[in-house]
Amino acid sequence: MASQSSVKEGVRVDSEVRASKRQVSKKNVSLKDFCMGLSARDSRVELIGAFESQERNLGHEKDEALLFEQRFNKFCNMPV
């Protein structure tokens, strides 16, 4: 019985975490903050630096994290 309640608790906590992540991704973040967070999980610092430079040149100083993420993924797949 205790394991069932802990599973239910885990499900509730997981859904709260997912809801929290959705709210965070909709918030505007600065380009610098996005790149700092990105560098914590992606070790390709030269690529991140080039992305940051391109975004700054395009005038994207603040945007939703999800949109930065999408543009970064597209940037990674651009031919050189």
PyMOL Python script that loads the backbone (N, CA, C, O; Angstrom):
from pymol import cmd

cmd.read_pdbstr("""\
ATOM      1  N   MET A   1       0.820  -1.182   0.000  1.00  0.00           N
ATOM      2  CA  MET A   1       0.000   0.000   0.000  1.00  0.00           C
ATOM      3  C   MET A   1       0.870   1.255   0.000  1.00  0.00           C
ATOM      4  O   MET A   1       0.552   2.234  -0.675  1.00  0.00           O
ATOM      5  N   ALA A   2       1.946   1.228   0.741  1.00  0.00           N
ATOM      6  CA  ALA A   2       2.822   2.392   0.798  1.00  0.00           C
ATOM      7  C   ALA A   2       3.468   2.657  -0.561  1.00  0.00           C
ATOM      8  O   ALA A   2       3.685   3.804  -0.951  1.00  0.00           O
ATOM      9  N   SER A   3       3.771   1.559  -1.277  1.00  0.00           N
ATOM     10  CA  SER A   3       4.397   1.761  -2.582  1.00  0.00           C
ATOM     11  C   SER A   3       3.430   2.406  -3.573  1.00  0.00           C
ATOM     12  O   SER A   3       3.847   3.182  -4.433  1.00  0.00           O
ATOM     13  N   GLN A   4       2.128   2.084  -3.454  1.00  0.00           N
ATOM     14  CA  GLN A   4       1.153   2.700  -4.345  1.00  0.00           C
ATOM     15  C   GLN A   4       1.036   4.196  -4.065  1.00  0.00           C
ATOM     16  O   GLN A   4       0.955   4.993  -5.000  1.00  0.00           O
ATOM     17  N   SER A   5       1.026   4.584  -2.797  1.00  0.00           N
ATOM     18  CA  SER A   5       0.909   6.002  -2.482  1.00  0.00           C
ATOM     19  C   SER A   5       2.166   6.759  -2.923  1.00  0.00           C
ATOM     20  O   SER A   5       2.083   7.902  -3.370  1.00  0.00           O
ATOM     21  N   SER A   6       3.323   6.115  -2.794  1.00  0.00           N
ATOM     22  CA  SER A   6       4.543   6.795  -3.231  1.00  0.00           C
ATOM     23  C   SER A   6       4.573   6.937  -4.751  1.00  0.00           C
ATOM     24  O   SER A   6       5.092   7.922  -5.276  1.00  0.00           O
ATOM     25  N   VAL A   7       4.018   5.953  -5.455  1.00  0.00           N
ATOM     26  CA  VAL A   7       3.935   6.059  -6.903  1.00  0.00           C
ATOM     27  C   VAL A   7       3.006   7.200  -7.280  1.00  0.00           C
ATOM     28  O   VAL A   7       3.311   7.977  -8.184  1.00  0.00           O
ATOM     29  N   LYS A   8       1.878   7.306  -6.595  1.00  0.00           N
ATOM     30  CA  LYS A   8       0.951   8.399  -6.859  1.00  0.00           C
ATOM     31  C   LYS A   8       1.612   9.735  -6.561  1.00  0.00           C
ATOM     32  O   LYS A   8       1.435  10.696  -7.309  1.00  0.00           O
ATOM     33  N   GLU A   9       2.372   9.804  -5.475  1.00  0.00           N
ATOM     34  CA  GLU A   9       3.097  11.030  -5.143  1.00  0.00           C
ATOM     35  C   GLU A   9       4.096  11.355  -6.249  1.00  0.00           C
ATOM     36  O   GLU A   9       4.210  12.507  -6.669  1.00  0.00           O
ATOM     37  N   GLY A  10       4.824  10.330  -6.722  1.00  0.00           N
ATOM     38  CA  GLY A  10       5.802  10.535  -7.773  1.00  0.00           C
ATOM     39  C   GLY A  10       5.159  11.045  -9.051  1.00  0.00           C
ATOM     40  O   GLY A  10       5.718  11.902  -9.737  1.00  0.00           O
ATOM     41  N   VAL A  11       3.989  10.518  -9.369  1.00  0.00           N
ATOM     42  CA  VAL A  11       3.282  10.965 -10.567  1.00  0.00           C
ATOM     43  C   VAL A  11       2.869  12.422 -10.410  1.00  0.00           C
ATOM     44  O   VAL A  11       2.986  13.210 -11.349  1.00  0.00           O
ATOM     45  N   ARG A  12       2.387  12.778  -9.223  1.00  0.00           N
ATOM     46  CA  ARG A  12       1.963  14.158  -8.998  1.00  0.00           C
ATOM     47  C   ARG A  12       3.157  15.096  -9.081  1.00  0.00           C
ATOM     48  O   ARG A  12       3.068  16.166  -9.683  1.00  0.00           O
ATOM     49  N   VAL A  13       4.265  14.701  -8.484  1.00  0.00           N
ATOM     50  CA  VAL A  13       5.464  15.527  -8.509  1.00  0.00           C
ATOM     51  C   VAL A  13       5.965  15.665  -9.946  1.00  0.00           C
ATOM     52  O   VAL A  13       6.340  16.759 -10.369  1.00  0.00           O
ATOM     53  N   ASP A  14       5.973  14.553 -10.705  1.00  0.00           N
ATOM     54  CA  ASP A  14       6.415  14.606 -12.095  1.00  0.00           C
ATOM     55  C   ASP A  14       5.558  15.553 -12.917  1.00  0.00           C
ATOM     56  O   ASP A  14       6.084  16.317 -13.726  1.00  0.00           O
ATOM     57  N   SER A  15       4.260  15.514 -12.723  1.00  0.00           N
ATOM     58  CA  SER A  15       3.391  16.395 -13.498  1.00  0.00           C
ATOM     59  C   SER A  15       3.605  17.852 -13.096  1.00  0.00           C
ATOM     60  O   SER A  15       3.504  18.746 -13.937  1.00  0.00           O
ATOM     61  N   GLU A  16       3.897  18.097 -11.828  1.00  0.00           N
ATOM     62  CA  GLU A  16       4.188  19.467 -11.384  1.00  0.00           C
ATOM     63  C   GLU A  16       5.486  19.967 -11.990  1.00  0.00           C
ATOM     64  O   GLU A  16       5.587  21.135 -12.365  1.00  0.00           O
ATOM     65  N   VAL A  17       6.478  19.094 -12.088  1.00  0.00           N
ATOM     66  CA  VAL A  17       7.763  19.469 -12.675  1.00  0.00           C
ATOM     67  C   VAL A  17       7.585  19.782 -14.158  1.00  0.00           C
ATOM     68  O   VAL A  17       8.130  20.765 -14.659  1.00  0.00           O
ATOM     69  N   ARG A  18       6.815  18.939 -14.862  1.00  0.00           N
ATOM     70  CA  ARG A  18       6.573  19.195 -16.290  1.00  0.00           C
ATOM     71  C   ARG A  18       5.839  20.513 -16.481  1.00  0.00           C
ATOM     72  O   ARG A  18       6.172  21.276 -17.388  1.00  0.00           O
ATOM     73  N   ALA A  19       4.843  20.796 -15.639  1.00  0.00           N
ATOM     74  CA  ALA A  19       4.103  22.059 -15.736  1.00  0.00           C
ATOM     75  C   ALA A  19       5.041  23.230 -15.467  1.00  0.00           C
ATOM     76  O   ALA A  19       4.956  24.262 -16.132  1.00  0.00           O
ATOM     77  N   SER A  20       5.925  23.071 -14.503  1.00  0.00           N
ATOM     78  CA  SER A  20       6.885  24.126 -14.180  1.00  0.00           C
ATOM     79  C   SER A  20       7.826  24.374 -15.357  1.00  0.00           C
ATOM     80  O   SER A  20       8.132  25.525 -15.666  1.00  0.00           O
ATOM     81  N   LYS A  21       8.291  23.305 -16.021  1.00  0.00           N
ATOM     82  CA  LYS A  21       9.182  23.456 -17.167  1.00  0.00           C
ATOM     83  C   LYS A  21       8.480  24.165 -18.307  1.00  0.00           C
ATOM     84  O   LYS A  21       9.086  24.980 -19.003  1.00  0.00           O
ATOM     85  N   ARG A  22       7.197  23.860 -18.504  1.00  0.00           N
ATOM     86  CA  ARG A  22       6.452  24.541 -19.566  1.00  0.00           C
ATOM     87  C   ARG A  22       6.352  26.025 -19.275  1.00  0.00           C
ATOM     88  O   ARG A  22       6.461  26.843 -20.189  1.00  0.00           O
ATOM     89  N   GLN A  23       6.146  26.387 -18.013  1.00  0.00           N
ATOM     90  CA  GLN A  23       6.052  27.800 -17.662  1.00  0.00           C
ATOM     91  C   GLN A  23       7.391  28.491 -17.864  1.00  0.00           C
ATOM     92  O   GLN A  23       7.440  29.617 -18.359  1.00  0.00           O
ATOM     93  N   VAL A  24       8.470  27.830 -17.488  1.00  0.00           N
ATOM     94  CA  VAL A  24       9.801  28.412 -17.645  1.00  0.00           C
ATOM     95  C   VAL A  24      10.109  28.618 -19.116  1.00  0.00           C
ATOM     96  O   VAL A  24      10.671  29.647 -19.488  1.00  0.00           O
ATOM     97  N   SER A  25       9.749  27.651 -19.966  1.00  0.00           N
ATOM     98  CA  SER A  25      10.089  27.767 -21.379  1.00  0.00           C
ATOM     99  C   SER A  25       9.311  28.887 -22.063  1.00  0.00           C
ATOM    100  O   SER A  25       9.726  29.364 -23.119  1.00  0.00           O
ATOM    101  N   LYS A  26       8.205  29.309 -21.487  1.00  0.00           N
ATOM    102  CA  LYS A  26       7.425  30.385 -22.086  1.00  0.00           C
ATOM    103  C   LYS A  26       7.920  31.759 -21.648  1.00  0.00           C
ATOM    104  O   LYS A  26       7.552  32.768 -22.248  1.00  0.00           O
ATOM    105  N   LYS A  27       8.742  31.807 -20.620  1.00  0.00           N
ATOM    106  CA  LYS A  27       9.260  33.085 -20.141  1.00  0.00           C
ATOM    107  C   LYS A  27      10.359  33.585 -21.064  1.00  0.00           C
ATOM    108  O   LYS A  27      11.108  32.807 -21.654  1.00  0.00           O
ATOM    109  N   ASN A  28      10.432  34.893 -21.170  1.00  0.00           N
ATOM    110  CA  ASN A  28      11.531  35.483 -21.932  1.00  0.00           C
ATOM    111  C   ASN A  28      12.807  35.399 -21.118  1.00  0.00           C
ATOM    112  O   ASN A  28      12.828  35.719 -19.929  1.00  0.00           O
ATOM    113  N   VAL A  29      13.863  34.967 -21.773  1.00  0.00           N
ATOM    114  CA  VAL A  29      15.174  34.910 -21.139  1.00  0.00           C
ATOM    115  C   VAL A  29      16.135  35.696 -22.020  1.00  0.00           C
ATOM    116  O   VAL A  29      15.905  35.875 -23.216  1.00  0.00           O
ATOM    117  N   SER A  30      17.195  36.151 -21.413  1.00  0.00           N
ATOM    118  CA  SER A  30      18.195  36.869 -22.204  1.00  0.00           C
ATOM    119  C   SER A  30      19.039  35.853 -22.970  1.00  0.00           C
ATOM    120  O   SER A  30      19.147  34.692 -22.576  1.00  0.00           O
ATOM    121  N   LEU A  31      19.620  36.299 -24.045  1.00  0.00           N
ATOM    122  CA  LEU A  31      20.484  35.447 -24.855  1.00  0.00           C
ATOM    123  C   LEU A  31      21.660  34.942 -24.022  1.00  0.00           C
ATOM    124  O   LEU A  31      22.044  33.776 -24.114  1.00  0.00           O
ATOM    125  N   LYS A  32      22.222  35.825 -23.217  1.00  0.00           N
ATOM    126  CA  LYS A  32      23.364  35.449 -22.375  1.00  0.00           C
ATOM    127  C   LYS A  32      22.984  34.354 -21.387  1.00  0.00           C
ATOM    128  O   LYS A  32      23.732  33.392 -21.211  1.00  0.00           O
ATOM    129  N   ASP A  33      21.823  34.492 -20.739  1.00  0.00           N
ATOM    130  CA  ASP A  33      21.378  33.478 -19.781  1.00  0.00           C
ATOM    131  C   ASP A  33      21.111  32.144 -20.470  1.00  0.00           C
ATOM    132  O   ASP A  33      21.446  31.085 -19.940  1.00  0.00           O
ATOM    133  N   PHE A  34      20.506  32.205 -21.655  1.00  0.00           N
ATOM    134  CA  PHE A  34      20.247  30.964 -22.388  1.00  0.00           C
ATOM    135  C   PHE A  34      21.553  30.261 -22.719  1.00  0.00           C
ATOM    136  O   PHE A  34      21.675  29.051 -22.525  1.00  0.00           O
ATOM    137  N   CYS A  35      22.526  31.009 -23.216  1.00  0.00           N
ATOM    138  CA  CYS A  35      23.808  30.407 -23.603  1.00  0.00           C
ATOM    139  C   CYS A  35      24.570  29.881 -22.388  1.00  0.00           C
ATOM    140  O   CYS A  35      25.254  28.862 -22.482  1.00  0.00           O
ATOM    141  N   MET A  36      24.459  30.556 -21.266  1.00  0.00           N
ATOM    142  CA  MET A  36      25.113  30.065 -20.039  1.00  0.00           C
ATOM    143  C   MET A  36      24.504  28.722 -19.636  1.00  0.00           C
ATOM    144  O   MET A  36      25.230  27.790 -19.291  1.00  0.00           O
ATOM    145  N   GLY A  37      23.192  28.621 -19.679  1.00  0.00           N
ATOM    146  CA  GLY A  37      22.525  27.364 -19.355  1.00  0.00           C
ATOM    147  C   GLY A  37      22.857  26.277 -20.363  1.00  0.00           C
ATOM    148  O   GLY A  37      23.037  25.114 -20.003  1.00  0.00           O
ATOM    149  N   LEU A  38      22.936  26.663 -21.613  1.00  0.00           N
ATOM    150  CA  LEU A  38      23.265  25.713 -22.670  1.00  0.00           C
ATOM    151  C   LEU A  38      24.668  25.160 -22.486  1.00  0.00           C
ATOM    152  O   LEU A  38      24.900  23.971 -22.704  1.00  0.00           O
ATOM    153  N   SER A  39      25.601  26.006 -22.089  1.00  0.00           N
ATOM    154  CA  SER A  39      26.985  25.548 -21.914  1.00  0.00           C
ATOM    155  C   SER A  39      27.128  24.579 -20.750  1.00  0.00           C
ATOM    156  O   SER A  39      28.105  23.834 -20.682  1.00  0.00           O
ATOM    157  N   ALA A  40      26.165  24.580 -19.833  1.00  0.00           N
ATOM    158  CA  ALA A  40      26.204  23.633 -18.717  1.00  0.00           C
ATOM    159  C   ALA A  40      25.867  22.217 -19.180  1.00  0.00           C
ATOM    160  O   ALA A  40      26.265  21.244 -18.539  1.00  0.00           O
ATOM    161  N   ARG A  41      25.134  22.097 -20.292  1.00  0.00           N
ATOM    162  CA  ARG A  41      24.761  20.762 -20.752  1.00  0.00           C
ATOM    163  C   ARG A  41      25.349  20.400 -22.121  1.00  0.00           C
ATOM    164  O   ARG A  41      25.197  19.267 -22.577  1.00  0.00           O
ATOM    165  N   ASP A  42      26.009  21.342 -22.772  1.00  0.00           N
ATOM    166  CA  ASP A  42      26.591  21.106 -24.093  1.00  0.00           C
ATOM    167  C   ASP A  42      28.024  21.634 -24.073  1.00  0.00           C
ATOM    168  O   ASP A  42      28.253  22.813 -23.803  1.00  0.00           O
ATOM    169  N   SER A  43      28.980  20.761 -24.358  1.00  0.00           N
ATOM    170  CA  SER A  43      30.394  21.145 -24.216  1.00  0.00           C
ATOM    171  C   SER A  43      30.975  21.817 -25.456  1.00  0.00           C
ATOM    172  O   SER A  43      32.167  22.121 -25.483  1.00  0.00           O
ATOM    173  N   ARG A  44      30.163  22.055 -26.476  1.00  0.00           N
ATOM    174  CA  ARG A  44      30.667  22.669 -27.715  1.00  0.00           C
ATOM    175  C   ARG A  44      30.649  24.192 -27.585  1.00  0.00           C
ATOM    176  O   ARG A  44      29.805  24.872 -28.171  1.00  0.00           O
ATOM    177  N   VAL A  45      31.596  24.709 -26.807  1.00  0.00           N
ATOM    178  CA  VAL A  45      31.594  26.133 -26.475  1.00  0.00           C
ATOM    179  C   VAL A  45      31.801  27.033 -27.696  1.00  0.00           C
ATOM    180  O   VAL A  45      31.244  28.130 -27.756  1.00  0.00           O
ATOM    181  N   GLU A  46      32.589  26.583 -28.660  1.00  0.00           N
ATOM    182  CA  GLU A  46      32.790  27.392 -29.870  1.00  0.00           C
ATOM    183  C   GLU A  46      31.487  27.533 -30.643  1.00  0.00           C
ATOM    184  O   GLU A  46      31.185  28.602 -31.174  1.00  0.00           O
ATOM    185  N   LEU A  47      30.728  26.465 -30.705  1.00  0.00           N
ATOM    186  CA  LEU A  47      29.441  26.475 -31.390  1.00  0.00           C
ATOM    187  C   LEU A  47      28.452  27.395 -30.668  1.00  0.00           C
ATOM    188  O   LEU A  47      27.716  28.150 -31.304  1.00  0.00           O
ATOM    189  N   ILE A  48      28.444  27.323 -29.355  1.00  0.00           N
ATOM    190  CA  ILE A  48      27.562  28.183 -28.562  1.00  0.00           C
ATOM    191  C   ILE A  48      27.953  29.646 -28.747  1.00  0.00           C
ATOM    192  O   ILE A  48      27.089  30.513 -28.875  1.00  0.00           O
ATOM    193  N   GLY A  49      29.251  29.916 -28.761  1.00  0.00           N
ATOM    194  CA  GLY A  49      29.723  31.285 -28.969  1.00  0.00           C
ATOM    195  C   GLY A  49      29.333  31.822 -30.337  1.00  0.00           C
ATOM    196  O   GLY A  49      28.938  32.981 -30.465  1.00  0.00           O
ATOM    197  N   ALA A  50      29.445  30.979 -31.362  1.00  0.00           N
ATOM    198  CA  ALA A  50      29.055  31.401 -32.711  1.00  0.00           C
ATOM    199  C   ALA A  50      27.549  31.644 -32.789  1.00  0.00           C
ATOM    200  O   ALA A  50      27.101  32.587 -33.441  1.00  0.00           O
ATOM    201  N   PHE A  51      26.774  30.794 -32.124  1.00  0.00           N
ATOM    202  CA  PHE A  51      25.321  30.977 -32.084  1.00  0.00           C
ATOM    203  C   PHE A  51      24.969  32.279 -31.384  1.00  0.00           C
ATOM    204  O   PHE A  51      24.121  33.037 -31.855  1.00  0.00           O
ATOM    205  N   GLU A  52      25.623  32.536 -30.258  1.00  0.00           N
ATOM    206  CA  GLU A  52      25.351  33.777 -29.516  1.00  0.00           C
ATOM    207  C   GLU A  52      25.680  35.001 -30.368  1.00  0.00           C
ATOM    208  O   GLU A  52      24.936  35.982 -30.363  1.00  0.00           O
ATOM    209  N   SER A  53      26.771  34.946 -31.083  1.00  0.00           N
ATOM    210  CA  SER A  53      27.157  36.067 -31.938  1.00  0.00           C
ATOM    211  C   SER A  53      26.140  36.291 -33.050  1.00  0.00           C
ATOM    212  O   SER A  53      25.762  37.427 -33.337  1.00  0.00           O
ATOM    213  N   GLN A  54      25.703  35.210 -33.667  1.00  0.00           N
ATOM    214  CA  GLN A  54      24.710  35.332 -34.739  1.00  0.00           C
ATOM    215  C   GLN A  54      23.396  35.897 -34.207  1.00  0.00           C
ATOM    216  O   GLN A  54      22.802  36.783 -34.822  1.00  0.00           O
ATOM    217  N   GLU A  55      22.950  35.389 -33.080  1.00  0.00           N
ATOM    218  CA  GLU A  55      21.690  35.860 -32.499  1.00  0.00           C
ATOM    219  C   GLU A  55      21.780  37.337 -32.123  1.00  0.00           C
ATOM    220  O   GLU A  55      20.826  38.089 -32.320  1.00  0.00           O
ATOM    221  N   ARG A  56      22.916  37.749 -31.587  1.00  0.00           N
ATOM    222  CA  ARG A  56      23.101  39.154 -31.225  1.00  0.00           C
ATOM    223  C   ARG A  56      23.066  40.035 -32.466  1.00  0.00           C
ATOM    224  O   ARG A  56      22.460  41.106 -32.456  1.00  0.00           O
ATOM    225  N   ASN A  57      23.716  39.583 -33.535  1.00  0.00           N
ATOM    226  CA  ASN A  57      23.719  40.335 -34.784  1.00  0.00           C
ATOM    227  C   ASN A  57      22.323  40.433 -35.398  1.00  0.00           C
ATOM    228  O   ASN A  57      22.007  41.412 -36.076  1.00  0.00           O
ATOM    229  N   LEU A  58      21.490  39.422 -35.162  1.00  0.00           N
ATOM    230  CA  LEU A  58      20.115  39.438 -35.662  1.00  0.00           C
ATOM    231  C   LEU A  58      19.174  40.229 -34.751  1.00  0.00           C
ATOM    232  O   LEU A  58      18.007  40.435 -35.084  1.00  0.00           O
ATOM    233  N   GLY A  59      19.688  40.670 -33.600  1.00  0.00           N
ATOM    234  CA  GLY A  59      18.877  41.459 -32.679  1.00  0.00           C
ATOM    235  C   GLY A  59      18.021  40.643 -31.737  1.00  0.00           C
ATOM    236  O   GLY A  59      17.068  41.162 -31.156  1.00  0.00           O
ATOM    237  N   HIS A  60      18.350  39.361 -31.576  1.00  0.00           N
ATOM    238  CA  HIS A  60      17.588  38.495 -30.679  1.00  0.00           C
ATOM    239  C   HIS A  60      18.226  38.486 -29.286  1.00  0.00           C
ATOM    240  O   HIS A  60      18.820  37.490 -28.876  1.00  0.00           O
ATOM    241  N   GLU A  61      18.099  39.584 -28.576  1.00  0.00           N
ATOM    242  CA  GLU A  61      18.700  39.675 -27.237  1.00  0.00           C
ATOM    243  C   GLU A  61      17.840  39.000 -26.174  1.00  0.00           C
ATOM    244  O   GLU A  61      18.369  38.532 -25.166  1.00  0.00           O
ATOM    245  N   LYS A  62      16.531  38.939 -26.378  1.00  0.00           N
ATOM    246  CA  LYS A  62      15.614  38.338 -25.410  1.00  0.00           C
ATOM    247  C   LYS A  62      14.534  37.593 -26.172  1.00  0.00           C
ATOM    248  O   LYS A  62      13.969  38.114 -27.134  1.00  0.00           O
ATOM    249  N   ASP A  63      14.244  36.358 -25.735  1.00  0.00           N
ATOM    250  CA  ASP A  63      13.221  35.556 -26.397  1.00  0.00           C
ATOM    251  C   ASP A  63      12.850  34.403 -25.475  1.00  0.00           C
ATOM    252  O   ASP A  63      13.419  34.249 -24.395  1.00  0.00           O
ATOM    253  N   GLU A  64      11.887  33.596 -25.915  1.00  0.00           N
ATOM    254  CA  GLU A  64      11.520  32.415 -25.147  1.00  0.00           C
ATOM    255  C   GLU A  64      12.635  31.383 -25.259  1.00  0.00           C
ATOM    256  O   GLU A  64      13.252  31.234 -26.314  1.00  0.00           O
ATOM    257  N   ALA A  65      12.886  30.681 -24.174  1.00  0.00           N
ATOM    258  CA  ALA A  65      13.943  29.669 -24.163  1.00  0.00           C
ATOM    259  C   ALA A  65      13.698  28.605 -25.230  1.00  0.00           C
ATOM    260  O   ALA A  65      14.638  28.130 -25.867  1.00  0.00           O
ATOM    261  N   LEU A  66      12.449  28.239 -25.418  1.00  0.00           N
ATOM    262  CA  LEU A  66      12.118  27.228 -26.418  1.00  0.00           C
ATOM    263  C   LEU A  66      12.495  27.701 -27.820  1.00  0.00           C
ATOM    264  O   LEU A  66      12.990  26.914 -28.627  1.00  0.00           O
ATOM    265  N   LEU A  67      12.265  28.968 -28.113  1.00  0.00           N
ATOM    266  CA  LEU A  67      12.614  29.501 -29.433  1.00  0.00           C
ATOM    267  C   LEU A  67      14.130  29.578 -29.614  1.00  0.00           C
ATOM    268  O   LEU A  67      14.641  29.295 -30.698  1.00  0.00           O
ATOM    269  N   PHE A  68      14.856  29.964 -28.548  1.00  0.00           N
ATOM    270  CA  PHE A  68      16.317  29.940 -28.615  1.00  0.00           C
ATOM    271  C   PHE A  68      16.793  28.512 -28.890  1.00  0.00           C
ATOM    272  O   PHE A  68      17.683  28.293 -29.711  1.00  0.00           O
ATOM    273  N   GLU A  69      16.193  27.551 -28.199  1.00  0.00           N
ATOM    274  CA  GLU A  69      16.580  26.146 -28.355  1.00  0.00           C
ATOM    275  C   GLU A  69      16.347  25.680 -29.793  1.00  0.00           C
ATOM    276  O   GLU A  69      17.199  25.006 -30.371  1.00  0.00           O
ATOM    277  N   GLN A  70      15.214  26.031 -30.364  1.00  0.00           N
ATOM    278  CA  GLN A  70      14.915  25.643 -31.743  1.00  0.00           C
ATOM    279  C   GLN A  70      15.905  26.265 -32.713  1.00  0.00           C
ATOM    280  O   GLN A  70      16.384  25.595 -33.628  1.00  0.00           O
ATOM    281  N   ARG A  71      16.216  27.539 -32.523  1.00  0.00           N
ATOM    282  CA  ARG A  71      17.168  28.198 -33.414  1.00  0.00           C
ATOM    283  C   ARG A  71      18.575  27.629 -33.241  1.00  0.00           C
ATOM    284  O   ARG A  71      19.323  27.523 -34.213  1.00  0.00           O
ATOM    285  N   PHE A  72      18.941  27.263 -32.009  1.00  0.00           N
ATOM    286  CA  PHE A  72      20.256  26.658 -31.778  1.00  0.00           C
ATOM    287  C   PHE A  72      20.350  25.324 -32.510  1.00  0.00           C
ATOM    288  O   PHE A  72      21.363  25.038 -33.148  1.00  0.00           O
ATOM    289  N   ASN A  73      19.308  24.508 -32.424  1.00  0.00           N
ATOM    290  CA  ASN A  73      19.328  23.212 -33.111  1.00  0.00           C
ATOM    291  C   ASN A  73      19.425  23.396 -34.618  1.00  0.00           C
ATOM    292  O   ASN A  73      20.136  22.649 -35.291  1.00  0.00           O
ATOM    293  N   LYS A  74      18.719  24.379 -35.148  1.00  0.00           N
ATOM    294  CA  LYS A  74      18.796  24.660 -36.578  1.00  0.00           C
ATOM    295  C   LYS A  74      20.203  25.159 -36.937  1.00  0.00           C
ATOM    296  O   LYS A  74      20.750  24.793 -37.977  1.00  0.00           O
ATOM    297  N   PHE A  75      20.779  25.994 -36.072  1.00  0.00           N
ATOM    298  CA  PHE A  75      22.128  26.523 -36.277  1.00  0.00           C
ATOM    299  C   PHE A  75      23.150  25.377 -36.328  1.00  0.00           C
ATOM    300  O   PHE A  75      24.070  25.396 -37.147  1.00  0.00           O
ATOM    301  N   CYS A  76      22.984  24.391 -35.455  1.00  0.00           N
ATOM    302  CA  CYS A  76      23.912  23.254 -35.397  1.00  0.00           C
ATOM    303  C   CYS A  76      23.908  22.452 -36.697  1.00  0.00           C
ATOM    304  O   CYS A  76      24.917  21.853 -37.068  1.00  0.00           O
ATOM    305  N   ASN A  77      22.779  22.446 -37.376  1.00  0.00           N
ATOM    306  CA  ASN A  77      22.649  21.632 -38.595  1.00  0.00           C
ATOM    307  C   ASN A  77      22.876  22.417 -39.880  1.00  0.00           C
ATOM    308  O   ASN A  77      22.712  21.876 -40.973  1.00  0.00           O
ATOM    309  N   MET A  78      23.251  23.688 -39.759  1.00  0.00           N
ATOM    310  CA  MET A  78      23.526  24.501 -40.951  1.00  0.00           C
ATOM    311  C   MET A  78      24.820  24.027 -41.608  1.00  0.00           C
ATOM    312  O   MET A  78      25.787  23.705 -40.919  1.00  0.00           O
ATOM    313  N   PRO A  79      24.837  23.984 -42.942  1.00  0.00           N
ATOM    314  CA  PRO A  79      26.115  23.654 -43.598  1.00  0.00           C
ATOM    315  C   PRO A  79      27.102  24.811 -43.450  1.00  0.00           C
ATOM    316  O   PRO A  79      26.704  25.972 -43.360  1.00  0.00           O
ATOM    317  N   VAL A  80      28.380  24.484 -43.425  1.00  0.00           N
ATOM    318  CA  VAL A  80      29.390  25.526 -43.273  1.00  0.00           C
ATOM    319  C   VAL A  80      29.896  26.062 -44.570  1.00  0.00           C
ATOM    320  O   VAL A  80      30.752  26.947 -44.580  1.00  0.00           O
TER     321      VAL A  80
END
""", "prot")
cmd.dss("prot")
cmd.show_as("cartoon", "prot")
cmd.util.cbc("prot")
cmd.orient("prot")
